């Protein structure tokens, strides 16, 4: 069964990445990909849709805090350190100078996409998923900052 265009766009429009969140203090420039993987890490691939602008984003950031003129998309891969190396439920932000994939969440890939590429990648990933389900995370909706 093929998904209609509009539901895909709507689904993609609500897939912001936790790593793009700007509601709490975090280091900047964390979206610079590293090539070294550590043993025992896991990878999470995310397709991101945001209303934030990619124009003028500083190095290591994909988007600014300003609203964009249109919906923007990205494909991001994050390495998660092994459970024994981190505190579950918290993000261990990477050290800016030398990120350590064995102990910190690090970016493995980060690519801005146009809407056509985003839809194609979404379709491909859904088809590869045995249950053909996706996790939809809406950042900032009905959340409380601590």
C-alpha positions as CSV (number, residue, x, y, z in Angstrom):
1,X,0.0,0.0,0.0
2,X,1.4,3.4,-1.0
3,X,1.1,6.4,1.3
4,X,-0.5,9.5,-0.2
5,X,1.8,12.5,-0.6
6,X,0.1,14.7,2.0
7,X,0.2,12.3,4.9
8,X,4.0,11.8,4.2
9,X,4.6,15.5,4.2
10,X,2.6,15.8,7.4
11,X,4.4,12.9,9.0
12,X,7.8,14.4,8.0
13,X,6.8,17.8,9.2
14,X,6.5,16.4,12.8
15,X,9.8,14.5,12.9
16,X,12.2,17.1,14.6
17,X,15.2,15.6,16.2
18,X,16.0,15.8,19.9
19,X,19.4,17.0,18.9
20,X,18.0,20.1,17.3
21,X,16.1,21.1,20.4
22,X,16.9,24.5,21.7
23,X,14.8,24.5,24.9
24,X,17.6,23.8,27.3
25,X,21.2,24.6,27.7
26,X,23.5,22.5,25.6
27,X,26.8,22.9,23.8
28,X,26.7,24.3,20.3
29,X,28.3,22.8,17.2
30,X,27.3,19.3,18.1
31,X,26.2,18.4,14.6
32,X,29.7,18.0,13.1
33,X,29.8,14.3,12.1
34,X,32.6,12.1,13.3
35,X,33.8,9.0,11.5
36,X,35.0,6.9,14.5
37,X,32.5,4.4,15.9
38,X,33.0,2.9,19.3
39,X,32.3,-0.8,20.2
40,X,28.9,-1.4,21.8
41,X,27.3,1.8,20.5
42,X,24.0,1.9,18.7
43,X,22.9,4.1,15.9
44,X,19.6,6.0,15.5
45,X,18.7,7.4,12.1
46,X,16.2,10.3,12.1
47,X,14.5,12.1,9.3
48,X,13.8,15.7,10.5
49,X,11.3,18.3,9.5
50,X,11.5,21.7,11.0
51,X,10.2,25.2,10.5
52,X,13.6,26.6,11.6
53,X,15.8,28.3,9.0
54,X,18.9,26.7,7.7
55,X,20.1,30.1,6.4
56,X,22.9,31.5,8.5
57,X,23.3,28.4,10.7
58,X,26.8,28.4,12.3
59,X,29.2,25.5,11.7
60,X,28.1,22.4,13.5
61,X,24.4,23.5,13.5
62,X,22.0,22.6,10.8
63,X,19.3,25.2,11.6
64,X,19.1,28.5,13.4
65,X,16.5,29.4,16.0
66,X,14.7,31.7,13.5
67,X,11.7,30.6,11.6
68,X,12.3,29.6,8.0
69,X,10.3,30.6,5.0
70,X,9.4,27.0,4.3
71,X,9.6,23.6,5.9
72,X,13.2,22.3,6.0
73,X,14.4,18.6,6.1
74,X,17.5,16.8,7.3
75,X,18.7,13.2,7.6
76,X,20.7,12.7,10.8
77,X,22.4,9.7,12.3
78,X,23.4,9.7,16.0
79,X,25.6,7.2,17.8
80,X,24.4,6.4,21.3
81,X,27.0,5.2,23.8
82,X,26.6,1.8,25.5
83,X,24.2,1.7,28.5
84,X,27.0,1.0,31.0
85,X,28.8,4.2,29.8
86,X,26.0,6.7,30.3
87,X,23.1,7.7,32.5
88,X,19.9,6.3,30.9
89,X,17.4,9.1,30.2
90,X,20.1,11.8,29.9
91,X,22.0,13.0,26.9
92,X,25.8,13.0,27.4
93,X,26.7,15.9,25.0
94,X,29.9,15.5,23.0
95,X,33.0,17.4,24.1
96,X,33.5,20.0,21.5
97,X,37.2,19.5,20.9
98,X,37.3,15.7,21.0
99,X,33.9,13.9,21.0
100,X,34.1,10.4,22.5
101,X,31.6,8.0,21.0
102,X,32.2,5.5,23.7
103,X,30.9,7.9,26.4
104,X,28.9,10.6,24.5
105,X,26.1,11.0,22.0
106,X,27.8,12.0,18.7
107,X,26.7,12.8,15.2
108,X,27.6,10.3,12.6
109,X,25.9,12.0,9.6
110,X,24.0,15.2,9.2
111,X,22.6,16.2,5.8
112,X,20.1,18.9,4.7
113,X,17.6,17.5,2.3
114,X,15.1,18.9,-0.2
115,X,11.5,17.8,0.2
116,X,11.8,15.2,-2.6
117,X,14.8,13.5,-1.1
118,X,13.1,13.6,2.3
119,X,10.0,11.9,1.0
120,X,12.1,9.3,-0.9
121,X,14.1,8.4,2.2
122,X,11.0,8.3,4.3
123,X,9.4,5.8,1.9
124,X,12.5,3.7,1.7
125,X,12.8,3.4,5.5
126,X,9.2,2.6,6.0
127,X,9.4,-0.1,3.4
128,X,12.5,-1.6,5.2
129,X,10.7,-1.6,8.5
130,X,8.9,-5.0,9.1
131,X,5.9,-3.4,10.8
132,X,5.9,-0.4,8.5
133,X,5.6,1.8,11.6
134,X,7.4,5.1,12.4
135,X,7.9,6.9,15.7
136,X,6.6,10.5,15.4
137,X,8.1,12.9,18.0
138,X,6.7,16.4,18.2
139,X,9.2,18.5,20.0
140,X,7.8,21.3,22.1
141,X,4.2,20.1,22.1
142,X,2.7,20.0,25.6
143,X,6.1,19.6,27.2
144,X,7.4,21.1,30.4
145,X,11.0,22.3,30.7
146,X,12.8,21.6,33.9
